[in-house]
Amino acid sequence: MIRHIAALLLALAAPTTAAEWRPAEGDFTIRDFRFGTGETLPALKQHYRTLGTPHFGKDGLVDNAVMILHGTGGTGAQFTGRPFFADELFSPGAPLDVRRFFIILPDAIGHGASSKPSDGLRMKFPAYDYQDMVGAQQTMLREHFKVRTLRLLMGTSMGCMMDFVHAITDPAITRAMFPTACLTVELAGRNRQWRKMTIDAIKADPAWNGGNYTTPPVAGLRTAAVMGVIAGSAPVRQQADFPTRAAAEAALAGVVEAGIAGSDANDTIYRLDASRTYNPSPDLARITMPVTWVNSADDFINPPGLRIAEREVGKMPNAKFVLIPESADSHGHSTHSWATFWKADLVELLARSEK
């Protein structure tokens, strides 16, 4: 829901799509998938999209793969549906030109067309976390795509956090990593509180009925949508774009309702709670590949005043941290999807990690 709300707000400023990207889509089924809780699913569906063509090295493994991971409530489709991301990165001559790279865009567990609570199990669905999402993605890479080491691992927001989990779980997973819009510590303070308040609001709605609702728990979902608006906000830009009360209210009209219509209550609960076990900080020294980590100064979810990233980046021997300044042109937390702000840093990382 968070990504959905932010996308609706920022669509007002988005340019018209210049290119139409039509990824191939498919599903990889993992039999008897075991979650960290010990729960299992007989068949876990891991959905994906791809652009470009895999290149196989002498060892029979793909050597030009790039995997990009989406945020909470998103899907891999968001990376091909936004010209300010796709056209900037995938076009001829761009940093991730699909004539050179094989782009893999998964839907994480609990999202999109991958297995999720709303498929039927509702609150009986296994209580997945980021480690489970990463485990499914790594199995898909190895067994389905024949990828042992990615050329590049990217991720936005939740996908940024999954990048760090990937790199700690398997330090050989990628030659370079470009995480955007996250921190590397346990989700605590305000970041955990707004998630917990959202979950509690849904569960407190009588219509939720323990997850067995016959009609959507609209009151709870409305609170979730409002929290999404706040979490995805970009105050300087929004003040510039909507300088009067009338303009601000007109821009907001319909956004909350659209967020409600596009959400499932149980899926939202699971997605927000999946971060509960995240805390890569103690193991960051395991990440030795070149890393460029990018956050933005107007990010409500990861405020720079905490100074966490500046402290944590030193734990990784080949990492650098970039903070995008706040301006009337930046997009708050969603700056992670506007490549114009960080494309030069990505080019530098690719050069730095070239063999």
N, C-alpha and C positions, 0 to 999 in steps of 0.2 A: 504493500500500500504506500510506503514512503516514497519509493521510486515513482509510482503512478501519480501521486499528488504533485511531486516536484516537477514531473514532466508536464503535467497539465498547466502549472503556473508558468513555466519557462517556455512553453510552446508559443506564447504570445510574442516572444522575441526571436523565435527560431526562423532561419531562412528557409526558403523553398528547397525541396530536395532537388539536387542537380543531377544525381545519378540514381538509377534504380538497381538495388542490389538484391539478387535472387539466390540466396544460399540453398544448397542441398540440405535436406533434413532427414533425420533418421532416429532410430531408437536402438540402444544397446541394452539387452536384458541380462541382468546379473542374477544368477540363480542362488537361492538360499543366502541372501545378503544378511550379514550379522551386524547389528548396530552396536555402538559402544555400551548401551544399556544391557546388552545380552539378548534383546529382542531380535526377531528375524522376520524377513519377508520372503516367501517362496520365490517371488520374482520381482526384482526392483527394476523399473524402467528408467534408464538414463537417456534423456532426449538430448539431441545436439543439432547444430547447424554448422555447415562448413562453407568456406569460400576458397577458391584456388585449388591447386593440385598437389598431392603429396609427392615428394621426391625421395626416392629410396637410395640410401648409401650402400657401400659395398657389403656392409654387414646385414643388409636386408631390412634395416629399420629406417623409418622416416626421419629425415634430418632438417626439414624446413618448416616444422610445425610451430605455430603460435597459438596459445590458448588464452582467451580473454573471458574473465568471470564477472558476472553481473552482481548487482546489489540486492538488498532485501526487497522482495516483491517484484523483482524484475525477471527478465528472461534473456536468453541470448539474442533474441530478435531486436532488442533495443540498440544493439551495436550496428545493425544494418539499416535500421529505420530512421537514423538521425544523421543528416548530411554533415553536421558539424563534427561528427565523429567519423562516420564511414568514408565520406568523400575526402576528408583530410588525411586519412590513413591508408585506405585501400586502393585508391586510384593509381593509374600509371604514374610512376615516378615518385609516389608517396612513400613514406617510411615502411609501410607494410603492404606494398604493392602485391596484389593477389596473383600477379604473374610470377612472383618469386616465392611467396610464402603460402603455406597451407594454414588457413585460419580455422580454428576450432572454437565454437561458441556453445558451451553446454547450458542447459537449464539445470540449475542445482536441484537436489532433492527438495521436495516441497514446493517447487515452482514450475510454472509453465506446463509443459507436457511430460515432465518427469513425475514419478510417483509422488503422491501427496495425500494429505488427509481427506480432502474433498472428493477423492476418487471413490470413496465408499466407507473406509474404516473410521472416518471422523476422528474422535479423540482416542480411539483404540490404535491409531497409527503409531508406529514406534517413535519414541521421543528422540528424534535425530538432533545432531549438533553439527558444527562446522567440520569436525573430524570425520563424521560419516559422509558428509558431502564430498570432502576431499578424497576419501577412500574410494567412493564410487567413481569419481573422475579419474583417479589414477588407474583403477582397474580398466576403465574404458580406454584410456590412452594405451596401455600395454597390450591388452587383449584384442581390442577392436581396431585401433588405428596403427598398431605396431610402432608406437612412439616410446622410446626409452628416455630420451632427453629432448625437451623442447628447445627451440631456438630462443623463444621469449615467452615468459609468463606475465600476463597483465591482469589487473582486476580493479574494480571500482567499488568503494564502500565495503559491503560484505565481501565482495570479490577480492578487495584489497586484503582483508583479513584472511581470507582463504589462501591467498598467495603466500602469506607468512606460514600458515599451517602446512601447505604443500612443501615449502622449502625446508622446514624443520623435519617433517616426516620423511622426506626423501631429498637430501641435499643435492642429488644428481638429477633432479627433476627438470632443471632448466639451465641454460647457459647464461641467462640474464633475466632480471625481474624488474617490473615497473608497476609497483602498487600505488594506487591513488585513493586518497580520502579515507584514511583510517589511522588508528594508533595500534601499538603492539603490546598493550597491557590489558589486564582483566577489565571487562566493562563494568564500571562502578560509577559513583557520583551521579551526575545528571544523566549521563548516557544510559545507565541502567535504569534510573528512576522513570524516565519517560517511557521506556519500553514496558516496565512493570505496571505503570499506571494505565497504559493502553490495554495490556492483557487483562488487568483487573476490571477495567471498564466494560470490556466485552463479557467477561464472566459474570459481572454483576447485573447484566441485563437479563430479566426473567425470561425473555424470549430465547436466550442462548440455550437454556435447558440442558446444561451439562454437555453441550455440543450436539445434542439430538434435536436441533430446531427444525420446525417445519416451514417457518418463514424466517427470513434473515433477522438477526437481532440488531435492528436499525439504530437504536439508541447507543449501543456499544460501538457499532461501526462508525457512527457519527463522531464519537470521541476519538476513535482511532484516526479518522480522516483529518480532524482538526489538529491532532498532534503531528500528523504527517505534514500538514501545511507549515507548522511552526518549525519542525526539524529541517525541512527543506528550504527554509526562507533564506533570502539574500538581502539584508536590510538596505545597504547602500543602493544596490541596483533597483530594488522595489520602490524605494523613495524617489529615485529618478524617473522610473517608468510610471509610477502612480502617485503624482505629487499632491493630489487632492483627495478628500474623503470620498467623493463620488467616484473618482477613478479607481481608488483602492477597492471599494466595495463592488464596483462593476467587474473588476478583474477576478474577484473572489467568487462572484455569482456562478453557481453551477459546479465549482471545483469540488466542494465537499460532497455534493450529491453524486458526482461522477466517481469520486473515490469510493463511496459506499457501493455503487452499482458494480464497480470492478473488483470487489473484494469478497472473499469467503471468510467468515469469522474464525473457523477452526484453523484454516491455513494461515491466517494472520497471527494467531496465537503461537503456532508452531514456529513460524518464521522469526518472530521477535525473540522467542525464547531459545532459539538455536545457538545464540551467542553466549549462553550461560557458562560454558566450560572454556571459553576462549581465553588464553593467556600465554602467548608465545614468548614473552619477555625473558624468562629464565634460560631459554634455549637459542636465543638469537645468534650466538657465536657459531652455531652450526651452519649458518647461512654465509657461505664464502664466495658465491658467485657475484659478479657485478650487479649492484642494485641501485636504482634511482627511485626514491620514495617521494611522492608529491602530495602535499596537502594545500589547502587554500585558507587564507586568513579570515574569510567570512563564513567559515563552516561552523554552523551551530552544533553539530554532532561532535566535531573534533576541534574545539576552540584552541587557537594557538597559544593563548595565555597560560595554558597548562604546562607548556614547555616540555612535554613528554617526548615528542619526536626528536628534538635536539639532544636529549639525554640518551634515548634508546638507539639512535642510528650508530653511535660509536661502538656498540656491541658487535656490529657486523663489520668485518675487516675491509670489505670492498664496497661499502654503501655510502651514498650521499643523500642528503635531504634537501628538498626544494620547497619553499613556502611561497605560493602565489599571492601577491598583495591583493587586498580588498580594493575594489573600485566599482564604478558605475557599470563596468563592462563584465565583471565577474558574476558568478551564478551561485554563490553559497556552496553548499555541499555538492551540488550538481556540476560545479566547475570540473569535476573529474571526467565529464563526458564531452567537454568542449576542447578539442585537441589543439586549437590555436594557442592556448595558454601554456601548453607543455610539450608541444610537438618537437621543438628544438632539443629539449632534454631527452626525449625518446631517441632522436637521431644520435645524440652524443652517447647514449647508453649502448646502442647497437654498434657504434664504432668502437667503444671501449671494450666490448665483449667479443669482438670479431677475432677469430683465430687465423 
